[in-house]
Amino acid sequence: MLTKKDQKSFDKPAFENGKIAFVQSDQPKDFANVSDLQFTTSDKQKHQIKIGGFIPNDYLEFQTRGAPPMFVSKQYLDKIAPDAGIWNAYFNLKDKNADRVSEQFQQFIDEQSVYKIMTKLEMKKRAVEEISTMRMLGNTLALILALIGLLNFVNIITTSILARKQELATLESIGMTRKQTNKVLMFEGGYYALIVSGLVMTFGLGVTYILFSIVKKSATYASFNFPIVEIGISLILMLAICLLTPYLVMRSSSKHSLAERIKE
Protein backbone atom coordinates (compact mmCIF):
# COMPACT_ATOMS: atom_id res chain seq x y z
CA MET A 1 0.00 0.00 0.00
CA LEU A 2 1.76 3.10 -1.20
CA THR A 3 1.29 6.56 0.18
CA LYS A 4 -0.89 8.97 -1.84
CA LYS A 5 2.20 10.68 -3.16
CA ASP A 6 3.73 7.36 -4.25
CA GLN A 7 0.49 6.21 -5.84
CA LYS A 8 0.34 9.30 -8.03
CA SER A 9 3.98 8.95 -9.14
CA PHE A 10 4.11 5.14 -9.41
CA ASP A 11 6.00 4.13 -12.53
CA LYS A 12 4.90 0.56 -13.20
CA PRO A 13 7.24 -0.15 -16.14
CA ALA A 14 10.22 1.16 -14.16
CA PHE A 15 9.26 -1.01 -11.20
CA GLU A 16 8.84 -4.15 -13.31
CA ASN A 17 12.15 -3.57 -15.11
CA GLY A 18 14.01 -3.19 -11.82
CA LYS A 19 14.82 0.49 -12.16
CA ILE A 20 13.10 1.40 -8.89
CA ALA A 21 12.27 -0.38 -5.62
CA PHE A 22 10.10 0.47 -2.65
CA VAL A 23 11.30 0.57 0.96
CA GLN A 24 9.16 -0.30 3.96
CA SER A 25 9.41 2.58 6.42
CA ASP A 26 7.26 5.07 8.34
CA GLN A 27 10.15 7.53 8.36
CA PRO A 28 10.91 8.55 4.77
CA LYS A 29 12.97 11.46 6.13
CA ASP A 30 15.61 8.93 7.21
CA PHE A 31 16.30 8.38 3.51
CA ALA A 32 16.33 12.07 2.59
CA ASN A 33 20.00 11.85 1.56
CA VAL A 34 19.74 8.34 0.10
CA SER A 35 18.56 8.06 -3.51
CA ASP A 36 19.87 4.57 -4.32
CA LEU A 37 20.13 1.31 -2.41
CA GLN A 38 23.11 -1.01 -2.74
CA PHE A 39 22.85 -4.68 -1.87
CA THR A 40 24.54 -7.99 -2.51
CA THR A 41 22.85 -11.24 -3.54
CA SER A 42 23.87 -14.72 -2.41
CA ASP A 43 26.19 -15.11 -5.43
CA LYS A 44 28.27 -12.14 -4.17
CA GLN A 45 27.05 -9.91 -6.99
CA LYS A 46 26.56 -6.25 -6.09
CA HIS A 47 23.48 -4.39 -7.27
CA GLN A 48 22.15 -0.87 -7.06
CA ILE A 49 18.56 0.31 -7.43
CA LYS A 50 16.81 3.63 -7.07
CA ILE A 51 14.27 4.23 -4.27
CA GLY A 52 10.88 4.81 -5.88
CA GLY A 53 8.78 5.26 -2.73
CA PHE A 54 7.88 3.95 0.68
CA ILE A 55 5.43 1.42 2.11
CA PRO A 56 4.00 1.83 5.67
CA ASN A 57 5.25 -0.63 8.27
CA ASP A 58 1.78 -1.81 9.21
CA TYR A 59 0.73 -2.73 5.67
CA LEU A 60 2.17 -6.25 5.53
CA GLU A 61 3.23 -6.39 9.19
CA PHE A 62 6.58 -7.67 7.98
CA GLN A 63 9.58 -6.80 10.13
CA THR A 64 13.31 -7.49 9.90
CA ARG A 65 16.04 -7.22 12.51
CA GLY A 66 18.44 -5.41 10.22
CA ALA A 67 17.87 -3.12 7.28
CA PRO A 68 14.27 -2.23 6.35
CA PRO A 69 12.60 -4.57 3.82
CA MET A 70 12.93 -3.66 0.16
CA PHE A 71 10.30 -4.60 -2.42
CA VAL A 72 11.18 -5.29 -6.06
CA SER A 73 9.25 -6.84 -8.95
CA LYS A 74 9.32 -10.58 -9.60
CA GLN A 75 10.70 -9.88 -13.06
CA TYR A 76 13.71 -8.09 -11.57
CA LEU A 77 14.13 -10.71 -8.82
CA ASP A 78 14.23 -13.53 -11.39
CA LYS A 79 16.95 -11.62 -13.21
CA ILE A 80 19.29 -11.04 -10.24
CA ALA A 81 18.46 -14.22 -8.29
CA PRO A 82 17.00 -16.91 -10.56
CA ASP A 83 17.43 -19.62 -7.92
CA ALA A 84 15.72 -17.64 -5.15
CA GLY A 85 13.06 -19.56 -3.20
CA ILE A 86 9.86 -18.35 -1.56
CA TRP A 87 10.25 -17.81 2.17
CA ASN A 88 6.99 -16.05 2.95
CA ALA A 89 3.91 -15.31 0.88
CA TYR A 90 1.33 -12.70 1.89
CA PHE A 91 -2.21 -12.59 0.54
CA ASN A 92 -4.75 -9.80 0.88
CA LEU A 93 -8.22 -11.36 1.00
CA LYS A 94 -11.67 -9.91 1.31
CA ASP A 95 -13.33 -10.74 4.63
CA LYS A 96 -16.09 -12.74 2.96
CA ASN A 97 -13.53 -14.96 1.19
CA ALA A 98 -10.99 -15.28 4.00
CA ASP A 99 -12.40 -18.45 5.61
CA ARG A 100 -12.93 -20.31 2.33
CA VAL A 101 -9.48 -19.45 0.95
CA SER A 102 -7.82 -20.28 4.28
CA GLU A 103 -9.45 -23.72 4.23
CA GLN A 104 -8.15 -24.32 0.71
CA PHE A 105 -4.64 -23.31 1.75
CA GLN A 106 -4.89 -25.54 4.81
CA GLN A 107 -5.83 -28.54 2.66
CA PHE A 108 -2.76 -27.90 0.53
CA ILE A 109 -0.54 -27.51 3.59
CA ASP A 110 -1.84 -30.76 5.08
CA GLU A 111 -0.42 -32.49 2.01
CA GLN A 112 2.83 -30.49 2.08
CA SER A 113 3.96 -30.49 5.71
CA VAL A 114 6.96 -28.24 5.00
CA TYR A 115 4.60 -25.27 4.73
CA LYS A 116 2.48 -23.59 7.36
CA ILE A 117 -0.25 -20.98 7.25
CA MET A 118 -1.00 -18.16 9.63
CA THR A 119 -4.05 -15.98 9.07
CA LYS A 120 -4.77 -12.64 10.64
CA LEU A 121 -7.72 -14.20 12.44
CA GLU A 122 -5.42 -16.75 14.06
CA MET A 123 -2.88 -14.07 14.89
CA LYS A 124 -5.63 -11.94 16.41
CA LYS A 125 -6.96 -14.87 18.42
CA ARG A 126 -3.47 -15.69 19.68
CA ALA A 127 -2.85 -12.05 20.59
CA VAL A 128 -6.17 -11.88 22.49
CA GLU A 129 -5.29 -15.05 24.41
CA GLU A 130 -1.83 -13.68 25.29
CA ILE A 131 -3.29 -10.35 26.38
CA SER A 132 -5.92 -12.14 28.50
CA THR A 133 -3.21 -14.23 30.17
CA MET A 134 -1.04 -11.18 30.83
CA ARG A 135 -4.05 -9.28 32.17
CA MET A 136 -5.00 -12.15 34.49
CA LEU A 137 -1.44 -12.41 35.80
CA GLY A 138 -1.25 -8.64 36.25
CA ASN A 139 -4.59 -8.44 38.06
CA THR A 140 -3.63 -11.38 40.30
CA LEU A 141 -0.32 -9.76 41.20
CA ALA A 142 -2.04 -6.41 41.82
CA LEU A 143 -4.61 -8.10 44.08
CA ILE A 144 -1.91 -9.88 46.08
CA LEU A 145 0.07 -6.65 46.52
CA ALA A 146 -3.11 -4.80 47.51
CA LEU A 147 -3.97 -7.43 50.15
CA ILE A 148 -0.43 -7.31 51.52
CA GLY A 149 -0.62 -3.53 51.75
CA LEU A 150 -4.04 -3.54 53.42
CA LEU A 151 -3.02 -6.21 55.93
CA ASN A 152 0.12 -4.25 56.72
CA PHE A 153 -1.94 -1.09 57.23
CA VAL A 154 -4.45 -2.87 59.48
CA ASN A 155 -1.58 -4.34 61.49
CA ILE A 156 0.08 -0.92 61.93
CA ILE A 157 -3.17 0.80 62.96
CA THR A 158 -4.10 -2.01 65.36
CA THR A 159 -0.64 -2.06 66.93
CA SER A 160 -0.64 1.73 67.25
CA ILE A 161 -4.04 1.83 68.98
CA LEU A 162 -3.21 -1.05 71.32
CA ALA A 163 0.08 0.63 72.22
CA ARG A 164 -1.84 3.83 73.09
CA LYS A 165 -4.68 2.04 74.81
CA GLN A 166 -3.63 3.22 78.27
CA GLU A 167 -3.18 6.77 76.97
CA LEU A 168 -6.65 6.77 75.40
CA ALA A 169 -8.16 5.33 78.58
CA THR A 170 -6.55 8.14 80.59
CA LEU A 171 -8.08 10.73 78.25
CA GLU A 172 -11.48 9.09 78.77
CA SER A 173 -11.01 9.26 82.54
CA ILE A 174 -10.60 13.04 82.45
CA GLY A 175 -13.73 13.62 80.37
CA MET A 176 -13.08 12.60 76.77
CA THR A 177 -16.04 10.63 75.45
CA ARG A 178 -15.80 7.40 73.49
CA LYS A 179 -17.40 9.17 70.53
CA GLN A 180 -14.66 11.80 70.55
CA THR A 181 -11.99 9.10 70.79
CA ASN A 182 -13.41 7.26 67.82
CA LYS A 183 -13.62 10.51 65.88
CA VAL A 184 -9.95 11.30 66.52
CA LEU A 185 -8.81 7.83 65.51
CA MET A 186 -11.00 7.80 62.40
CA PHE A 187 -9.59 11.20 61.47
CA GLU A 188 -6.13 9.69 61.81
CA GLY A 189 -7.12 6.83 59.48
CA GLY A 190 -8.54 9.32 56.98
CA TYR A 191 -5.26 11.21 57.12
CA TYR A 192 -3.41 8.02 56.15
CA ALA A 193 -5.89 7.42 53.31
CA LEU A 194 -5.32 10.96 52.02
CA ILE A 195 -1.54 10.46 51.96
CA VAL A 196 -1.83 7.13 50.13
CA SER A 197 -4.29 8.61 47.61
CA GLY A 198 -1.88 11.43 46.84
CA LEU A 199 1.00 8.99 46.32
CA VAL A 200 -1.12 6.76 44.08
CA MET A 201 -2.30 9.65 41.88
CA THR A 202 1.19 11.12 41.46
CA PHE A 203 4.11 8.77 42.08
CA GLY A 204 2.13 5.57 41.43
CA LEU A 205 0.75 6.67 38.06
CA GLY A 206 4.16 8.03 37.06
CA VAL A 207 5.84 4.68 37.74
CA THR A 208 3.01 2.87 35.92
CA TYR A 209 3.45 4.99 32.81
CA ILE A 210 7.23 4.48 32.84
CA LEU A 211 6.73 0.70 33.03
CA PHE A 212 4.20 0.93 30.20
CA SER A 213 6.73 2.81 28.06
CA ILE A 214 9.24 -0.01 28.61
CA VAL A 215 6.66 -2.69 27.72
CA LYS A 216 5.59 -0.67 24.65
CA LYS A 217 9.02 -1.17 23.09
CA SER A 218 8.54 -4.94 22.90
CA ALA A 219 4.74 -5.01 22.60
CA THR A 220 3.87 -2.32 20.08
CA TYR A 221 0.17 -3.20 20.26
CA ALA A 222 -0.02 -2.18 23.92
CA SER A 223 -2.06 0.91 24.78
CA PHE A 224 -2.30 2.95 27.97
CA ASN A 225 -5.72 3.74 29.39
CA PHE A 226 -6.21 5.72 32.58
CA PRO A 227 -8.04 3.29 34.93
CA ILE A 228 -10.41 5.84 36.45
CA VAL A 229 -13.04 3.33 37.60
CA GLU A 230 -10.53 0.86 39.08
CA ILE A 231 -8.59 3.57 40.91
CA GLY A 232 -11.81 5.16 42.18
CA ILE A 233 -13.10 1.84 43.57
CA SER A 234 -9.71 1.07 45.14
CA LEU A 235 -9.50 4.46 46.84
CA ILE A 236 -13.07 4.18 48.18
CA LEU A 237 -12.34 0.72 49.62
CA MET A 238 -9.09 1.96 51.12
CA LEU A 239 -10.85 4.94 52.71
CA ALA A 240 -13.52 2.66 54.18
CA ILE A 241 -10.87 0.35 55.65
CA CYS A 242 -8.87 3.29 57.03
CA LEU A 243 -11.97 4.64 58.78
CA LEU A 244 -13.42 1.33 59.99
CA THR A 245 -10.23 -0.26 61.32
CA PRO A 246 -9.71 2.22 64.22
CA TYR A 247 -13.42 2.07 65.07
CA LEU A 248 -13.47 -1.75 65.19
CA VAL A 249 -10.27 -1.92 67.24
CA MET A 250 -11.60 0.57 69.79
CA ARG A 251 -14.93 -1.22 69.93
CA SER A 252 -13.12 -4.48 70.68
CA SER A 253 -11.01 -2.91 73.43
CA SER A 254 -14.04 -1.25 75.04
CA LYS A 255 -15.16 -4.62 76.43
CA HIS A 256 -12.77 -4.04 79.32
CA SER A 257 -13.61 -1.53 82.00
CA LEU A 258 -11.96 1.88 82.11
CA ALA A 259 -10.02 0.98 85.26
CA GLU A 260 -8.63 -2.17 83.69
CA ARG A 261 -7.55 -0.31 80.58
CA ILE A 262 -5.75 2.33 82.66
CA LYS A 263 -3.90 -0.37 84.63
CA GLU A 264 -2.84 -2.13 81.44
C-alpha positions as a printed Julia matrix, in Angstrom:
264×3 Matrix{Float64}:
   0.0     0.0     0.0
   1.76    3.1    -1.2
   1.29    6.56    0.18
  -0.89    8.97   -1.84
   2.2    10.68   -3.16
   3.73    7.36   -4.25
   0.49    6.21   -5.84
   0.34    9.3    -8.03
   3.98    8.95   -9.14
   4.11    5.14   -9.41
   6.0     4.13  -12.53
   4.9     0.56  -13.2
   7.24   -0.15  -16.14
  10.22    1.16  -14.16
   9.26   -1.01  -11.2
   8.84   -4.15  -13.31
  12.15   -3.57  -15.11
  14.01   -3.19  -11.82
  14.82    0.49  -12.16
  13.1     1.4    -8.89
  12.27   -0.38   -5.62
  10.1     0.47   -2.65
  11.3     0.57    0.96
   9.16   -0.3     3.96
   9.41    2.58    6.42
   7.26    5.07    8.34
  10.15    7.53    8.36
  10.91    8.55    4.77
  12.97   11.46    6.13
  15.61    8.93    7.21
  16.3     8.38    3.51
  16.33   12.07    2.59
  20.0    11.85    1.56
  19.74    8.34    0.1
  18.56    8.06   -3.51
  19.87    4.57   -4.32
  20.13    1.31   -2.41
  23.11   -1.01   -2.74
  22.85   -4.68   -1.87
  24.54   -7.99   -2.51
  22.85  -11.24   -3.54
  23.87  -14.72   -2.41
  26.19  -15.11   -5.43
  28.27  -12.14   -4.17
  27.05   -9.91   -6.99
  26.56   -6.25   -6.09
  23.48   -4.39   -7.27
  22.15   -0.87   -7.06
  18.56    0.31   -7.43
  16.81    3.63   -7.07
  14.27    4.23   -4.27
  10.88    4.81   -5.88
   8.78    5.26   -2.73
   7.88    3.95    0.68
   5.43    1.42    2.11
   4.0     1.83    5.67
   5.25   -0.63    8.27
   1.78   -1.81    9.21
   0.73   -2.73    5.67
   2.17   -6.25    5.53
   3.23   -6.39    9.19
   6.58   -7.67    7.98
   9.58   -6.8    10.13
  13.31   -7.49    9.9
  16.04   -7.22   12.51
  18.44   -5.41   10.22
  17.87   -3.12    7.28
  14.27   -2.23    6.35
  12.6    -4.57    3.82
  12.93   -3.66    0.16
  10.3    -4.6    -2.42
  11.18   -5.29   -6.06
   9.25   -6.84   -8.95
   9.32  -10.58   -9.6
  10.7    -9.88  -13.06
  13.71   -8.09  -11.57
  14.13  -10.71   -8.82
  14.23  -13.53  -11.39
  16.95  -11.62  -13.21
  19.29  -11.04  -10.24
  18.46  -14.22   -8.29
  17.0   -16.91  -10.56
  17.43  -19.62   -7.92
  15.72  -17.64   -5.15
  13.06  -19.56   -3.2
   9.86  -18.35   -1.56
  10.25  -17.81    2.17
   6.99  -16.05    2.95
   3.91  -15.31    0.88
   1.33  -12.7     1.89
  -2.21  -12.59    0.54
  -4.75   -9.8     0.88
  -8.22  -11.36    1.0
 -11.67   -9.91    1.31
 -13.33  -10.74    4.63
 -16.09  -12.74    2.96
 -13.53  -14.96    1.19
 -10.99  -15.28    4.0
 -12.4   -18.45    5.61
 -12.93  -20.31    2.33
  -9.48  -19.45    0.95
  -7.82  -20.28    4.28
  -9.45  -23.72    4.23
  -8.15  -24.32    0.71
  -4.64  -23.31    1.75
  -4.89  -25.54    4.81
  -5.83  -28.54    2.66
  -2.76  -27.9     0.53
  -0.54  -27.51    3.59
  -1.84  -30.76    5.08
  -0.42  -32.49    2.01
   2.83  -30.49    2.08
   3.96  -30.49    5.71
   6.96  -28.24    5.0
   4.6   -25.27    4.73
   2.48  -23.59    7.36
  -0.25  -20.98    7.25
  -1.0   -18.16    9.63
  -4.05  -15.98    9.07
  -4.77  -12.64   10.64
  -7.72  -14.2    12.44
  -5.42  -16.75   14.06
  -2.88  -14.07   14.89
  -5.63  -11.94   16.41
  -6.96  -14.87   18.42
  -3.47  -15.69   19.68
  -2.85  -12.05   20.59
  -6.17  -11.88   22.49
  -5.29  -15.05   24.41
  -1.83  -13.68   25.29
  -3.29  -10.35   26.38
  -5.92  -12.14   28.5
  -3.21  -14.23   30.17
  -1.04  -11.18   30.83
  -4.05   -9.28   32.17
  -5.0   -12.15   34.49
  -1.44  -12.41   35.8
  -1.25   -8.64   36.25
  -4.59   -8.44   38.06
  -3.63  -11.38   40.3
  -0.32   -9.76   41.2
  -2.04   -6.41   41.82
  -4.61   -8.1    44.08
  -1.91   -9.88   46.08
   0.07   -6.65   46.52
  -3.11   -4.8    47.51
  -3.97   -7.43   50.15
  -0.43   -7.31   51.52
  -0.62   -3.53   51.75
  -4.04   -3.54   53.42
  -3.02   -6.21   55.93
   0.12   -4.25   56.72
  -1.94   -1.09   57.23
  -4.45   -2.87   59.48
  -1.58   -4.34   61.49
   0.08   -0.92   61.93
  -3.17    0.8    62.96
  -4.1    -2.01   65.36
  -0.64   -2.06   66.93
  -0.64    1.73   67.25
  -4.04    1.83   68.98
  -3.21   -1.05   71.32
   0.08    0.63   72.22
  -1.84    3.83   73.09
  -4.68    2.04   74.81
  -3.63    3.22   78.27
  -3.18    6.77   76.97
  -6.65    6.77   75.4
  -8.16    5.33   78.58
  -6.55    8.14   80.59
  -8.08   10.73   78.25
 -11.48    9.09   78.77
 -11.01    9.26   82.54
 -10.6    13.04   82.45
 -13.73   13.62   80.37
 -13.08   12.6    76.77
 -16.04   10.63   75.45
 -15.8     7.4    73.49
 -17.4     9.17   70.53
 -14.66   11.8    70.55
 -11.99    9.1    70.79
 -13.41    7.26   67.82
 -13.62   10.51   65.88
  -9.95   11.3    66.52
  -8.81    7.83   65.51
 -11.0     7.8    62.4
  -9.59   11.2    61.47
  -6.13    9.69   61.81
  -7.12    6.83   59.48
  -8.54    9.32   56.98
  -5.26   11.21   57.12
  -3.41    8.02   56.15
  -5.89    7.42   53.31
  -5.32   10.96   52.02
  -1.54   10.46   51.96
  -1.83    7.13   50.13
  -4.29    8.61   47.61
  -1.88   11.43   46.84
   1.0     8.99   46.32
  -1.12    6.76   44.08
  -2.3     9.65   41.88
   1.19   11.12   41.46
   4.11    8.77   42.08
   2.13    5.57   41.43
   0.75    6.67   38.06
   4.16    8.03   37.06
   5.84    4.68   37.74
   3.01    2.87   35.92
   3.45    4.99   32.81
   7.23    4.48   32.84
   6.73    0.7    33.03
   4.2     0.93   30.2
   6.73    2.81   28.06
   9.24   -0.01   28.61
   6.66   -2.69   27.72
   5.59   -0.67   24.65
   9.02   -1.17   23.09
   8.54   -4.94   22.9
   4.74   -5.01   22.6
   3.87   -2.32   20.08
   0.17   -3.2    20.26
  -0.02   -2.18   23.92
  -2.06    0.91   24.78
  -2.3     2.95   27.97
  -5.72    3.74   29.39
  -6.21    5.72   32.58
  -8.04    3.29   34.93
 -10.41    5.84   36.45
 -13.04    3.33   37.6
 -10.53    0.86   39.08
  -8.59    3.57   40.91
 -11.81    5.16   42.18
 -13.1     1.84   43.57
  -9.71    1.07   45.14
  -9.5     4.46   46.84
 -13.07    4.18   48.18
 -12.34    0.72   49.62
  -9.09    1.96   51.12
 -10.85    4.94   52.71
 -13.52    2.66   54.18
 -10.87    0.35   55.65
  -8.87    3.29   57.03
 -11.97    4.64   58.78
 -13.42    1.33   59.99
 -10.23   -0.26   61.32
  -9.71    2.22   64.22
 -13.42    2.07   65.07
 -13.47   -1.75   65.19
 -10.27   -1.92   67.24
 -11.6     0.57   69.79
 -14.93   -1.22   69.93
 -13.12   -4.48   70.68
 -11.01   -2.91   73.43
 -14.04   -1.25   75.04
 -15.16   -4.62   76.43
 -12.77   -4.04   79.32
 -13.61   -1.53   82.0
 -11.96    1.88   82.11
 -10.02    0.98   85.26
  -8.63   -2.17   83.69
  -7.55   -0.31   80.58
  -5.75    2.33   82.66
  -3.9    -0.37   84.63
  -2.84   -2.13   81.44
